[in-house]
Amino acid sequence: MARGAISFLTETMEKSEGKLLPLAHCYKLVDLYIKWISAHQFKDKAFIDAIVKNANCPLDRQVLERLNECYSLALPIFKPSMGHIHNQNTYNLCQELIAEFSQQCGGSRLLFDYWTWRRGNG
């Protein structure tokens, strides 16, 4: 589903603005929408549980900084930001690292985002 939404966002942006929406921004839009859904009360609790368990983490500066801290500053970038997500492989690697860390703590990628998010980006 996410890849179809990403294709739609990129094609729409290119048609309307004449330029592509960067990959990181496409994924963040989709991932934030899914996060928004997870915050709502639905009658089917299994639906929300599945989202929390399987959704990706929206990648931004706060998430990438915390990810780097969790891995003892092992990421080879200084002051990581969304702009460092240049391609699909980088996005996938970040999601895999978040999943590995989160699962060891009994969480998920989406819960990692809730854990790292701070009002005012700080």
C-alpha positions, 0 to 999 in steps of 0.5 A: 500500500505505501509504495502505491501511495508513494507513487501517487504522491510523486506523480501528482507533485510532478504533474502539478509542480513540475518537480518530484517530491523527495522520497523522504517526504513522500514516505513521511506523509504516508507514515504520518497519516498511518500514525494519525490513524493509530491515534484514533479509537476504532471499534475494531481494536485488532485493526489498531493493534495491527497498525501499531505492530506493522507500521513504519516509523515516520523518519525525521531529525528527532527519530534519526538522532534518537536512532543514532543514540540508541546505536551508540552514534554508529550511524555514519552521519553527523546531525542526521535529518530527513535530507539524509534519506536519499533512496529506498535502501537508506529508508529501508535500513533506517526502518530495519534498525528501528525495528531491531531496536524496538523489538528488543524492547518489546515495542514496534517501529511506530512506538519508537516514533511515539517514544522519540517525538518531542513537541517543538522538535527538541 
